Amino acid sequence: MKFFIDTADLTEIRSLTSSGLLDGVTTNPSLVAKSGRDFKEVIADICAVVPGPVSAEVAGTEYDQIMAEARVLRKIADNVCIKVPLTPDGLRACRHLREDGTMVNVTLCFSPAQAILAAKSRASFISPFVGRVDDIGWDGMQLISDIVEIYDNYEFETEVLVASIRHPGHLIEAAKMGAHVATLPPAVLRSLFNHPLTEKGLAAFLADWAKTGQSII
């Protein structure tokens, strides 16, 4: 499973990239707005740090505007992935962008039917939002399971990018289902390290080592 990080915070991105755990980045206008910086400059800085796909979302909702913005964004760096909404105009743009080799992330997916449309439009990634589905009383993980099963049935090339992940349980279940990518808030990614038995075991090992009075270097 690939790990993307869902943020526009360059400090977090640099830290996690240096760890070797990061395969890409997803952003949206809300995340970039928190930086208080120019949108295109933020995307350029992220692309310079991360070798993998960096999703940059268009603000337009109509086809011509989406395509015009996509032409600007994809010039920023070779690893820019244009993020479009799952709408008729968004999928039309997706199809045309994919024809010239541009990566496209189709976002705001909330049903298997929508995911089929994205795959038919040759999206590079489909982003189903598990947390937001859970918020309205439906089962976000069932959505992932259904999409993975359908994509496997027809060998669609579109990768399932699980978004709106709220906790490690979402990630684990998505990985068991065979989802290709998870995009995680930095705090959730860092929380994957945590386990009380790891902390307890390390403390015991260090205490025993200290009793020996030895030094490795």
C-alpha positions in Angstrom: 0.0 0.0 0.0 1.2 3.5 -0.9 1.2 6.2 1.8 0.2 9.7 0.8 0.0 12.5 3.3 -3.0 14.9 3.3 -1.5 18.3 4.1 0.2 21.4 2.6 2.5 21.8 5.7 6.0 21.7 4.2 7.6 21.0 7.6 5.5 17.8 8.0 6.1 16.8 4.4 9.9 17.2 4.6 10.0 15.2 7.9 8.0 12.3 6.6 9.7 12.3 3.2 13.1 11.9 5.0 11.7 8.9 6.8 11.2 7.0 3.5 7.5 6.4 4.3 6.0 8.9 2.0 4.9 8.0 -1.6 2.9 11.2 -2.4 0.9 14.1 -1.2 -2.7 15.2 -1.5 -3.8 18.8 -1.0 -7.0 20.8 -1.4 -7.8 24.5 -1.3 -8.6 24.4 2.4 -5.3 22.8 3.3 -3.3 25.3 1.2 -5.3 28.2 2.6 -4.0 27.4 6.0 -0.5 28.1 4.8 -1.4 31.7 4.0 0.8 31.4 0.8 0.3 31.5 -2.9 -1.3 28.3 -4.1 1.0 27.7 -7.0 4.1 28.4 -4.9 3.0 25.9 -2.3 2.4 23.2 -4.9 5.8 23.9 -6.5 7.6 23.6 -3.1 5.9 20.3 -2.3 6.7 18.9 -5.7 10.4 19.8 -5.2 10.4 17.7 -1.9 8.2 14.8 -2.9 9.1 12.6 -5.9 5.7 11.0 -6.1 2.3 12.3 -7.1 1.2 15.7 -5.6 -2.5 16.3 -6.0 -3.3 19.9 -6.8 -7.0 20.6 -6.9 -8.7 22.9 -9.5 -11.1 25.5 -8.3 -13.2 25.5 -11.4 -16.4 23.5 -11.8 -17.1 23.9 -15.5 -15.2 22.0 -18.1 -13.4 24.9 -19.8 -12.3 26.4 -16.5 -11.1 23.1 -15.2 -9.0 22.5 -18.3 -7.6 26.1 -18.2 -6.6 25.7 -14.6 -5.2 22.2 -15.2 -2.9 23.5 -18.0 -1.4 26.0 -15.5 -1.0 23.5 -12.7 0.6 20.7 -14.7 3.3 23.1 -15.8 4.5 23.5 -12.2 6.2 20.1 -12.1 6.1 16.7 -13.8 4.7 15.0 -10.6 1.6 17.2 -10.3 -1.6 15.2 -10.3 -4.6 17.3 -11.2 -7.5 16.9 -8.8 -11.0 17.2 -10.2 -14.5 16.8 -8.7 -16.6 13.8 -9.5 -19.0 15.7 -11.7 -19.9 15.4 -15.4 -17.6 18.3 -16.2 -14.9 16.9 -13.9 -14.9 13.5 -15.5 -15.0 15.0 -19.0 -11.8 16.9 -18.1 -10.3 13.8 -16.6 -10.7 11.9 -19.8 -9.1 14.6 -21.9 -6.2 15.1 -19.4 -5.5 11.4 -19.3 -5.3 11.3 -23.1 -2.1 13.4 -23.0 -0.6 11.6 -20.0 -1.5 13.9 -17.2 -2.2 12.2 -13.8 -5.7 12.9 -12.5 -7.2 12.3 -9.0 -11.0 12.3 -9.0 -12.2 13.4 -5.6 -15.4 13.5 -3.6 -16.4 10.0 -4.3 -19.2 8.6 -2.1 -20.6 5.7 -4.0 -19.5 2.6 -6.0 -21.5 3.9 -9.0 -19.5 7.1 -8.9 -16.2 5.1 -8.7 -17.2 3.1 -11.8 -17.7 6.4 -13.7 -14.2 7.6 -12.6 -12.6 4.4 -13.8 -14.4 4.6 -17.1 -13.0 8.1 -17.4 -9.5 6.6 -16.9 -8.8 8.4 -13.6 -5.3 7.7 -12.2 -6.8 7.7 -8.7 -10.3 7.7 -7.2 -10.7 9.2 -3.8 -13.6 7.8 -1.7 -14.1 9.6 1.6 -14.5 7.0 4.3 -14.8 9.4 7.3 -17.4 11.6 5.7 -19.5 8.5 4.8 -19.3 7.3 8.4 -20.4 10.8 9.6 -23.8 10.4 7.9 -24.4 7.0 9.4 -23.3 4.9 6.5 -20.4 2.4 6.3 -17.3 4.0 4.8 -15.3 0.8 4.8 -18.0 -1.0 2.9 -17.7 1.7 0.3 -14.0 0.8 -0.1 -14.7 -2.9 -0.2 -17.3 -2.5 -2.9 -15.0 -0.3 -5.1 -12.0 -2.6 -4.8 -14.1 -5.6 -5.7 -15.6 -3.9 -8.7 -12.2 -2.6 -9.9 -10.7 -6.1 -9.5 -13.6 -7.6 -11.5 -12.9 -5.5 -14.5 -9.1 -4.9 -14.0 -9.6 -1.2 -14.1 -6.2 0.7 -13.9 -7.6 3.4 -11.6 -6.0 3.1 -8.1 -8.3 3.3 -5.0 -7.0 6.2 -2.9 -8.7 6.0 0.5 -9.3 9.5 1.8 -10.9 11.1 4.9 -9.1 8.6 7.1 -9.7 9.4 10.7 -7.8 6.7 12.6 -5.5 3.7 12.1 -8.5 1.3 12.0 -9.6 2.8 8.7 -6.1 2.3 7.2 -5.8 -1.3 8.4 -9.2 -2.3 7.0 -8.5 -0.6 3.7 -5.2 -2.4 3.4 -6.9 -5.8 4.1 -9.4 -5.0 1.4 -6.6 -4.3 -1.1 -6.9 -0.6 -1.5 -3.9 0.8 -3.4 -3.3 4.1 -1.6 -4.2 5.7 1.7 -3.9 9.4 2.2 -3.4 10.2 5.9 -3.3 13.3 8.1 0.2 13.6 9.5 -1.0 12.8 13.0 -2.7 9.6 11.9 0.4 8.5 10.0 2.6 9.1 13.1 0.2 7.3 15.3 0.8 4.1 13.4 4.1 3.7 15.4 2.3 3.7 18.7 1.7 0.5 20.8 2.0 0.2 24.6 3.9 -3.1 24.4 6.5 -1.5 22.1 7.0 1.3 24.6 7.1 -1.1 27.5 9.5 -3.4 25.8 11.9 -0.6 24.8 11.9 0.8 28.3 12.8 -2.6 29.7 15.6 -3.2 27.2 17.1 0.3 27.9 17.0 -0.3 31.6 18.8 -3.7 31.3 21.4 -2.1 29.0 22.0 0.7 31.5 22.8 -1.9 34.2 25.6 -3.3 32.2 27.5 0.0 32.2 28.6 -0.6 28.6 28.7 1.6 25.5 28.5 0.5 21.9 30.6 3.5 20.7 
